[in-house]
């Protein structure tokens, strides 16, 4: 059985003030073409389909059109879980009609009603809390465990005093993996934060940008789940968590932020699996997408020269150490170079030792700590910080 693993589409997102929806139309077409060219049996989307809880009508239409095209008139199964940017209820409401296209969307651990399509290449044959079983025309079976972004709030539970998050993850994973079998291909799809073998959260810098109110999941829990392949989303990068046990993140289709230190490769993963054997091959298939770059310049001429030689990169310009930049010159740059997205000016008069920090640059945890320090003159106790983050996560649906 062959699957396509993708995640973190963030349909409707913006890079600074630039809407990326036009580019996302093209990226969705690329993913559809790859699914067709590689003749995949199933597409799994590991969360963050949308960029915001209430997506625009255009974003929803693009997602629905793409899911239906990926399903190939029901011949291909499409399975997706909600990420922290998706409204789980809004996402799963679509199952009312999507199941007729062999498309299944999981926002929580509740059973998803299936629609048997016996004349198709693959069809759902059984479902329960946290899983769906599929069977192909050739008799191959696949059991897909579905763990949407794990949250007490989303799963309608209350955290007990002294309860450990990892122990709760084990409990939530049980129904997802309860029907794994040696006679089937066993997949686990989730949207969460974990880290690779031989690496701790403190050592892995990529986690700093997404840490805050989102707790880490010990990868041992994912290994213990016993999936042949674990398809993860959340980190926007193609990352191998555990090669031996085939636990992988798929990258986001696009680079979204100008403040990324590293512009990662944008891919989808094609995975071949066989019941009783597991993964037999994994291939990363690249997507053609625009890169984002922040460039510091000290003159109009330098800015123009840089833009001229980089027409296919989305650019944020920082005019540094200049007291004045002619607005007409900036207007000319914008008119001549549509890939110039953002312009910022740092005058000479600003003390060089001063570093401007905004809320956008800080995690929720850092904002809270700085607030308490400003009010009390000292950092908050660790227990108070953890309580604040926990409450923020439950109240805001953990969308940060």
Order of alpha helices (4+ residues) and beta strands (2+ residues): beta-beta-beta-alpha-beta-alpha-beta-alpha-alpha-beta-beta-beta-beta-alpha-beta-alpha-beta-beta-beta-beta-beta-beta-alpha-beta-alpha-beta-alpha-alpha
